[in-house]
Amino acid sequence: YEAVSYTWGDPTPSETPGLVFDKSHTLPVTESVKSMLRYLRKTFRPRHLWIDAVSLNQDDVAEKSVQVRLMNDIDEQASKVHIWFGEAQA
């Protein structure tokens, strides 16, 4: 897997559809995550990304507190770590 470290930006999930897993399951994500995923997308092969906003239950404080302590290990074990500050401003 590849890990992604990114700036959250506005924490409000986007009004437009989020990540689509199948026809009946979507996950609301922020505009920052959506733009990052568009940028990192590989059209010719699957990509396995570890993204905290997607991989962790953001509503579960106990889960997040455990996982945050593991972030260093997650990054060290990843084949690559991407850093995303957002899209360039004109």
GINORVEN-V473497 format. One record per pair of residues at least 12 apart in sequence whose C-alpha atoms are under 6 Angstrom apart, sorted by sequence separation. I is the first residue (numbers start at 1). GAP is how many residues later the second one is. D is the distance in Angstrom with one decimal. If there is no record, write none. Layout:
i gap d
I GAP D
I GAP D
//
This chain:
i gap d
13 15 5.6
13 16 4.8
14 16 5.1
13 17 4.3
14 17 5.6
12 18 6.0
3 46 5.6
1 47 4.9
2 47 4.8
3 47 4.6
4 47 5.6
1 48 5.5
3 72 6.0
3 75 5.9
2 76 5.1
1 77 5.5
2 77 5.5
4 77 5.6
6 77 5.7
2 78 4.9
3 78 4.7
4 78 4.7
5 78 4.9
6 78 4.4
7 78 5.5
2 79 5.7
4 79 6.0
6 79 5.8
//
